[in-house]
Amino acid sequence: MGSNLRLPPEGYEEIDLLDVLLDQENTDPIALAVEDGRIIRFEQVAVIPMKVNDENVLHCLLRPIDEIEGVGPDQAILFYLDMDDDGNDILAVQSDEGIMQEAYQIYLDLLSESDE
């Protein structure tokens, strides 16, 4: 799987990626196009705003609905909102271990708050 994903361009209603991620009422799968043209569907687990290098960066935790090699059915992938060269929103896979650990802790804190 490539590291950058975007909403599929053909056969899907054109939707703003940020609107999809921030819509608390949205329970539909998020379909993203991988760099090789495949479409992979994800379930949104959490949106995690974080400060990274003094910048606000929106991260999201997505669980693949469709099979992805190396990702188990109970695992999720951490993405961050980025822009491509044309200024379009894309999701890039977060690969920084420290940021992933911080995001996971924020996610656990959010779960704890929602239980209270």
N, C-alpha and C positions, 0 to 999 in steps of 0.2 A: 504494500500500500504506500502510495506517495505521501509526502508530508503535508501537502496543501490540498484542501478540498473546498469545493464551492457548490452552491445550489446548481442542479442540472439545468442546462440552458434550453434543451429541447423537450417538448412533451410535458412540461410542467409549467404551471402558472408562475409568472415571474414575481418573485417575492423578495423583499428585503431581508437579508440574513439576520440582521440585528433585530428586526421586528419579530422574526420567528423565535429567536432565542429568548427575547425578553417578554414574550406573550405568556403570561401565567396561565391563561385558559387553554393554551395549545397542548393537546395530548396526541396530536398526529405525529407519526414518525417524521424525522428530518432526513430527506434524501439528499445525499451529497455525491457529487461526481469526483471520482479519483482521477489523477493525472492520466491514467491509461484509458479513460473513458467509461469505466465501469461505474455503476450507481450502487451505492451502499446506503442502506437505511439504518438510522440510529434512533434510539430512545433518549430523550434528554433527561439526565439525572439531576444536574444542578448547574446554575450559572454562578460563577465565583469571581467577583471583581477583586483585583489585587493591585498593589503598588509594586512595580518592577522597575528598578533603576530610575526611581523618581517619576515614573510614568504610570498612569492608570491603564491597566490592561485587563480586558474582559476575557476570562477563561470560562470554558464550559466543559462539563464532564458528560460524555456521551457514551451510551452502551450500544454496541453494534447489535442490530437485529439480524442482519445478514452475516453469514460466516466470514470471518477475517482470519487468515492464517496467523497463528501465534497468539490470538486473543480468545480466551475462554468465554463461555456463555454467561458467566457471572462477573466478568471484568468490564471495565470502562476505560475510555481513552480520554486524556486531558488535552484539549485544544485551546488555542488562544485566537482571538479575533485579530486579523492582520489585513493588509491591503496588497493587492497585486500591482503590477506595474501600470495597469490601466485605471487604478483607483477603485477597483471593485473589492468588496468585502470577501475575504476568504477565511477559512479556518486552517490553521497550521498546527501540526502535532507538537505539543510541548515536550521537549527532550531534556530540559535542564532538571536534573534530579532534585536540586534544592528547591526549585519552584514547584515541582510536583509534590514534594513532601509538605511544603507550606500550604499548597492548595488543598491537599488531602486533610490537613489539620483544620483549615477553615471549613471544609465540607463537614467534618465531624462536629465542629462547633455549631454549624447551622442545624445539623440534625438534632443535636442536644437541645438547642433553643426551641426547635419546633416540637419536641417531646414535652417541654415544660409548658 
